[in-house]
Structures are given as structure tokens and as C-alpha cells.
Amino acid sequence: MKIFDTHAHYDDDRFDEDREELLIKLKKNGVQHFVNVASSVESIDSTLKLVTEHPESYAALGIHPSDIKGINEKIMEYIKEKILSFDRCVAVGEIGLDYYWGEEAERADQKKWFIRQLELAREVKLPVIIHSRDAAEDTFNIMKDNHAEEIGGVVHCFSYSKEMAKEYVKMGFFIGIGGVVTFKNAKKVVEVVKEIPLESIVLETDCPYLTPSPYRGERNSSVYLPYVAEKIAEIKGISADEVYDVTYKNALKLYRLKEDA
Ligand SMILES: [Zn+2]
């Protein structure tokens, strides 16, 4: 069994006390690779530090819509420079729109930096990791208008309708499925998993957040991904092995990585 966690935040301070032990445990549990996703300027530096020290991991660099306060062109240049000088940077992210946390007055700025970072991904020729919450229509319109189908990537922690999921699949995007699919109230995500091909699904934790049940509420880590894989297998009426196998290959394809030896 090989697992690829396509979205993790192991630089988060909730991992400070046992990070090294935990990352060793991941390998023993079949987690071959993870992508550590930055969200703020500070987490760009901590992500690069962590990924440098862990050759099995990869970095994604970008500014989350909830962290765009104070962002400017200088910072965009800084990110670009880091991406181009670090060979295990595989994506621009996480970027997008978050109308759940964001104030209404901030929305224009969120859109501006979302579009700017789509452009950055185009410049550095990397896929994007999209974060979108309570902003289905604006996210989709911006991606359409900016020809995101030419950029490629993943819509992480997908929370919208199955119709929307199918539109993203049509654009060639992957759909990130994590702990939410195991929650009792996960009807929408279950429908999404049912409707889209397994070839478009990647596994993710978003750890330390969104721990699958029965551990919901605790700190998440890639060690819990089998709960997600088994739920997907159950929904699709296939074996968990098939889910591991196909989603692993999907992750390599998403981040344009070569198959492991
Ligand atoms: Zn995240």
C-alpha cells in the first residue's frame, strides 16, 4: 500500500512537539510522500525548511485568501524566486477565495490576488492548489476567465455540488477528498465521490485540520488517510487497494512527478 498525501501543513505549530517522530511513523504507515502547503508569507519559509529536511516531501508555495492582508508585488517576486530556485516545489498554493472567514470588503482583494497567483503559476509552469469556501461561483468564473484549464491543479477539500465537481473534472482538475467524506453530515461530498471518476480523485488530509471520524476533533495526520480511502472504496463499491493505487498515480500526475522506482 502506497499513500500520497497531496495536502498537509506539517510546519504547523501543533506538530512542534513530535514532528520528527510523526514523519518517521508516516513512512512506516505507507505514506510515501506528502506535499506541505504554504498559506502565508511566514509559512513559505517554514515549508521550505521542512521540505529541505525531508526528501520524501514536496512544497507548494502561495498565499491563502485569508492571509492576503499586506501582500504586494514584492512578495509575489519573492515567492517566484523561491519556486524557481527550489527543485521540489511542485505547485502554487494554496490560493483562492474564502468568503466564510473573509470580510465582505476584503473580497475584491481576495479576487485580485487569486488572479495574480494564477498568473504566477502560469509564469513558473506549475499546477495550482485551489482553496475555495462559500465562493463557488466567483471561484469558478475566475478560473474560467483566466483559462485555468491550461494551468491545471486540484480543488482541495472540495465542498461544492456534484455538478460543480464535474465542471472542474472537465477542466482537467483533480478533486481533493479528505476527512470530511467520513463525517455523518457529508452527504454532498459522498455524492461528489460517487459521481466523478476515481481517476480524478486525490487523497489529502489538510492536517492538522479535518480529522476523519472516528477521530474527528483530534489533531489530524496522514496516518489517518486509510479512513478516507476506505470510505471512498465503500462509496464506489471497489477495494481500498484500488483506491490507494489509483489515487497514488493521480497524485503523481497532478504534481507532474515521475513514478517511484
Ligand atoms: Zn490547507
Residues whose N, C-alpha, C, O or C-beta is under 5 A from the ligand:
A	BS01	ZN	D206
